Amino acid sequence: ISNKGSFYFDDKEISFENLKHKVSTLAKDTPIVLQGDKKSNLDNFIKVVDLLQTNNLKQLYILVEDKKNQKN
């Protein structure tokens, strides 16, 4: 999820409607890595998590940046 609210699937920008379709075709044991820009909207993050739960995708990994290794 970008800071402008764009959704990405396999590093390609995608609409939320297309994301819903893609997610619905995934096997239930597919591992999902969710990454959001720190300035992205929490509502969009929740929309994606809800979408994953609705489709019974349970292997969710949230990718976060290590602030200790970032320069100010």
Secondary structure as the mmCIF struct_conf table of DSSP 4:
data_model
#
loop_
_struct_conf.conf_type_id
_struct_conf.id
_struct_conf.beg_label_comp_id
_struct_conf.beg_label_asym_id
_struct_conf.beg_label_seq_id
_struct_conf.end_label_comp_id
_struct_conf.end_label_asym_id
_struct_conf.end_label_seq_id
TURN_TY1_P TURN_TY1_P1 ASN A 3 LYS A 4
BEND BEND1 GLY A 5 GLY A 5
STRN STRN1 PHE A 7 PHE A 9
TURN_TY1_P TURN_TY1_P2 ASP A 10 ASP A 11
STRN STRN2 LYS A 12 ILE A 14
HELX_RH_AL_P HELX_RH_AL_P1 PHE A 16 SER A 24
TURN_TY1_P TURN_TY1_P3 THR A 25 THR A 25
BEND BEND2 LEU A 26 LEU A 26
TURN_TY1_P TURN_TY1_P4 LYS A 28 ASP A 29
STRN STRN3 ILE A 32 GLN A 35
TURN_TY1_P TURN_TY1_P5 LYS A 38 LYS A 39
BEND BEND3 SER A 40 SER A 40
HELX_RH_AL_P HELX_RH_AL_P2 LEU A 42 THR A 54
TURN_TY1_P TURN_TY1_P6 ASN A 55 ASN A 56
STRN STRN4 LEU A 60 LEU A 63
HELX_RH_3T_P HELX_RH_3T_P1 LYS A 67 ASN A 69
#
